[in-house]
């Protein structure tokens, strides 16, 4: 990958059963990491969940409040690049994060903006 100013968080998810209670703890830990960074830097975050081929669909990261525009952290699933660009227009100035999630591991990347997010997605998924 290129030399970007990303913050990487690697982790192994040892929880092999779909719907296992431990996944909720993992998701909350990741949410708290992003929330703490946002509070520390006085920003709001937009998190893109990119599910890998071996992802259990019972393990869902994308949950938002009834009014996401006022939330410190907004979660979205990666659909396509055009959708991400529309999200940038809808929620300008937010710090961007990507979580790549598979069955047994995850990678959380702080990409800062939509341009670096798209670039990271392109390089990581090759």
SEDO-331194 format. One record per residue: residue in three letters; x, y, z of N, C-alpha, C in turn. Coordinates in steps of 0.2 Angstrom, whole numbers. Atoms other than C-alpha are relative to their C-alpha. Example, Ala and Ser with C-alpha at 12.3 -4.5 7.8 and 13.67 -1.06 7.14 Angstrom:
BEGIN
REC,ALA,4,-6,0,62,-22,39,4,6,0
REC,SER,-4,-6,-1,68,-5,36,-4,5,3
END
This chain:
BEGIN
REC,UNK,4,-6,0,0,0,0,4,6,0
REC,UNK,-4,-6,0,5,18,-2,1,3,7
REC,UNK,-2,-3,-6,12,29,11,-5,5,3
REC,UNK,5,-4,-2,-3,36,19,1,1,8
REC,UNK,-1,-1,-8,-5,43,37,-6,-3,3
REC,UNK,5,4,-3,-17,29,42,2,-2,7
REC,UNK,-1,4,-7,-19,23,60,-3,-7,-1
REC,UNK,2,7,1,-21,4,59,-1,-3,7
REC,UNK,1,4,-6,-29,-7,72,-2,-7,-3
REC,UNK,1,7,2,-27,-25,69,-3,-4,5
REC,UNK,3,4,-5,-37,-38,78,-2,-7,-3
REC,UNK,3,7,2,-42,-56,78,-6,-1,4
REC,UNK,7,2,-3,-60,-61,81,0,-7,1
REC,UNK,0,7,-1,-59,-78,89,-7,-3,1
REC,UNK,7,2,-1,-78,-79,90,-2,-3,-6
REC,UNK,2,3,6,-83,-92,77,-7,-2,-1
REC,UNK,7,1,0,-101,-94,81,-4,6,-2
REC,UNK,4,-6,2,-113,-82,72,-5,2,5
REC,UNK,4,-2,-5,-123,-72,84,3,0,7
REC,UNK,-3,1,-6,-111,-76,98,0,7,4
REC,UNK,0,-6,-4,-112,-63,112,6,4,0
REC,UNK,-6,-3,0,-94,-59,111,1,5,-6
REC,UNK,-1,-4,6,-96,-51,94,-3,7,2
REC,UNK,3,-7,-2,-107,-37,102,5,3,4
REC,UNK,-6,-3,-4,-92,-34,114,5,3,-4
REC,UNK,-5,-2,4,-80,-33,100,-3,7,-4
REC,UNK,3,-5,4,-92,-21,90,0,6,5
REC,UNK,0,-5,-5,-94,-10,106,7,3,1
REC,UNK,-7,-2,-1,-75,-10,109,2,5,-6
REC,UNK,-2,-3,6,-72,-4,91,-4,7,0
REC,UNK,4,-6,-1,-86,9,93,3,5,5
REC,UNK,-3,-4,-5,-78,16,109,6,3,-2
REC,UNK,-7,-2,3,-61,17,100,-1,6,-4
REC,UNK,2,-5,5,-69,28,86,-3,6,4
REC,UNK,3,-5,-4,-79,38,99,5,4,4
REC,UNK,-5,-4,-4,-64,42,110,4,4,-5
REC,UNK,-4,-4,5,-54,48,95,-4,6,-2
REC,UNK,4,-6,2,-68,59,89,-1,5,6
REC,UNK,0,-4,-6,-70,66,107,6,4,1
REC,UNK,-6,-3,-2,-52,69,109,2,5,-6
REC,UNK,-2,-5,5,-50,78,92,-6,5,-2
REC,UNK,6,-5,2,-67,87,92,-3,-1,-6
REC,UNK,3,2,6,-73,78,77,-6,-4,0
REC,UNK,5,6,1,-87,67,71,2,-5,-5
REC,UNK,-3,5,4,-84,51,62,-6,-3,-4
REC,UNK,5,4,4,-92,41,48,4,-6,-1
REC,UNK,-4,6,0,-87,23,48,-3,-5,-6
REC,UNK,2,4,6,-88,12,32,2,-7,2
REC,UNK,-1,7,-1,-90,-7,35,0,-3,-6
REC,UNK,-1,4,6,-83,-17,21,1,-8,3
REC,UNK,0,7,-2,-87,-35,24,4,-5,-5
REC,UNK,-4,4,4,-75,-48,18,-4,-7,-2
REC,UNK,3,5,2,-80,-64,9,-2,-5,5
REC,UNK,2,5,-6,-80,-75,25,-3,3,6
REC,UNK,4,-3,-5,-90,-63,35,-6,-3,2
REC,UNK,6,3,-2,-104,-70,45,-5,6,0
REC,UNK,5,-6,0,-120,-59,41,-3,1,6
REC,UNK,3,-2,-7,-126,-61,59,4,5,4
REC,UNK,-5,-5,-3,-111,-50,64,-1,6,-4
REC,UNK,2,-6,3,-118,-33,59,3,6,4
REC,UNK,-3,-6,-3,-108,-17,63,-4,6,-1
REC,UNK,3,-6,2,-120,-5,55,-7,1,4
REC,UNK,6,-2,-4,-132,2,69,1,7,1
REC,UNK,0,-7,-1,-136,20,70,-6,2,5
REC,UNK,6,-3,-4,-148,31,81,-5,2,-5
REC,UNK,5,-2,4,-164,37,75,1,7,-4
REC,UNK,-2,-7,4,-156,54,70,8,0,-1
REC,UNK,-8,1,0,-138,49,64,3,7,-1
REC,UNK,-3,-6,2,-135,67,58,3,4,7
REC,UNK,-2,-3,-7,-133,72,77,4,-5,4
REC,UNK,-4,5,-3,-123,57,81,8,1,-1
REC,UNK,-7,-1,1,-104,58,84,3,-5,-5
REC,UNK,-2,6,4,-102,41,75,-6,-2,-4
REC,UNK,5,3,5,-112,36,59,3,-6,-3
REC,UNK,-2,6,3,-110,18,53,-4,-1,-7
REC,UNK,3,2,6,-113,13,35,3,-6,-3
REC,UNK,-3,6,4,-110,-2,24,2,2,-7
REC,UNK,-3,-1,6,-99,-1,9,-5,-3,-5
REC,UNK,4,2,6,-110,-2,-7,4,1,-6
REC,UNK,-3,-1,6,-101,7,-20,4,7,1
REC,UNK,-4,-7,-1,-89,23,-22,-5,6,-1
REC,UNK,5,-6,1,-104,34,-28,-3,1,6
REC,UNK,4,-1,-7,-113,31,-12,4,3,5
REC,UNK,-4,-4,-5,-98,36,-2,1,7,-1
REC,UNK,-1,-7,2,-96,52,-12,-7,4,2
REC,UNK,7,-4,-2,-115,56,-8,0,0,8
REC,UNK,0,0,-7,-112,52,10,5,6,2
REC,UNK,-5,-6,-1,-97,65,10,-4,6,-1
REC,UNK,4,-6,1,-109,78,3,-6,1,6
REC,UNK,6,0,-5,-123,73,16,3,2,7
REC,UNK,-3,-1,-7,-111,73,31,7,3,-1
REC,UNK,-7,-3,1,-96,85,27,4,1,6
REC,UNK,-4,-1,-5,-82,87,38,1,-5,5
REC,UNK,0,6,-5,-83,70,47,7,-3,-2
REC,UNK,-6,4,1,-67,60,50,-3,-7,-3
REC,UNK,2,7,3,-68,43,40,4,-5,2
REC,UNK,-3,6,-3,-64,26,46,-3,-6,-5
REC,UNK,2,6,3,-65,9,37,1,-6,5
REC,UNK,-1,7,-4,-68,-8,46,-1,-5,-5
REC,UNK,0,6,4,-64,-23,35,-1,-6,5
REC,UNK,1,6,-5,-72,-38,44,-1,-6,-4
REC,UNK,1,7,3,-71,-56,40,-2,-5,6
REC,UNK,2,5,-5,-75,-72,50,5,0,6
REC,UNK,-5,1,-6,-59,-72,61,4,6,1
REC,UNK,-5,-6,-2,-51,-55,60,-4,6,-3
REC,UNK,2,-6,2,-54,-37,57,6,5,-1
REC,UNK,-5,-6,1,-44,-21,51,-4,6,1
REC,UNK,3,-7,-1,-49,-4,57,5,5,-2
REC,UNK,-4,-5,3,-42,10,47,-3,7,1
REC,UNK,2,-7,-1,-43,29,51,3,3,-7
REC,UNK,-2,-2,7,-43,36,33,-1,8,0
REC,UNK,1,-7,-1,-48,54,38,-5,3,-5
REC,UNK,5,-3,4,-58,58,22,-2,-5,-6
REC,UNK,3,4,5,-68,51,7,5,-2,-5
REC,UNK,-5,2,5,-53,52,-5,4,-5,2
REC,UNK,-5,5,-3,-41,42,6,-4,-6,1
REC,UNK,4,6,-1,-55,30,10,-1,-4,-7
REC,UNK,1,4,7,-59,26,-9,7,-2,-2
REC,UNK,-7,2,2,-40,25,-12,2,-7,4
REC,UNK,-1,6,-4,-38,13,3,-4,-6,-2
REC,UNK,5,6,2,-53,2,-3,3,-3,-6
REC,UNK,-2,2,6,-46,1,-20,7,-4,1
REC,UNK,-7,3,-1,-28,-4,-14,-1,-7,4
REC,UNK,1,6,-5,-34,-16,0,-3,-6,-4
REC,UNK,4,5,3,-46,-25,-11,3,-4,-6
REC,UNK,-3,3,6,-34,-29,-25,3,-7,2
END
